[in-house]
Amino acid sequence: MPGCDDVVPRPPEHVKCKNFGCNKKFDPRYPDQTKCIHHRLPPVFHETAKYWACCPDKKAYDWDEFMKIPGCQQGHCSNVSKDKKFLGGADLRAENAPKRLDDDVPVDPRKKLDKLREGLVSIGVGPDDFDRAWGRLGAKLGDLNLVVQQMNQLFTEVLQNADSDEVNMPD
C-alpha cells in the first residue's frame, strides 16, 4: 500500500498555465475544459511592494501574501507566454513620464511644411492650393526656413484678424 507521502506524478501532457497568477497545471489539448481565475496584466515589483498591474489597490509586501491576491478575471487556462513577464519601477516611470508637446514638431523645414499641409488638408484646404502657395514663396525667398517663417507670420495675421469686429458681427 502506497504511503501518504507518495507524490502522484502529473500526466506528461499537462503544462503550467501562462495566465498571470494562475499557475494551474492543465492539458493544453482541452483548454476549454479549464476554469482559470487570473490577472489581466503582469505583476509589478517596485521597491518592496508587489502587486498586479491590473489591481494596483491590492499591494503586498510579502511574497506569500502577494500570491494570495485573487485574480480579477475569469477564463480558460492558456499555454501561450505573455510578452511582458513583469513590470518594475522603470516601467512605471516610463508609463507616467511627462510628454513634451513639441516632440512631434519636426526640425527640418520641409517636414514642417508637410505637417502643415497635412493639417490644412484635413480641414478641407485643397492640397494643390497649399503646394502652389509655398512653392511661390520658396521661389521668391530661396530658403525653406524663410518659407516656414513667412507661413507662420501669414497664419498668425489671419488668426489675429479673425478676432476683429467685422468677423464677429452677425449677418
Disulfide bonds with the S-S distance in Angstrom:
none
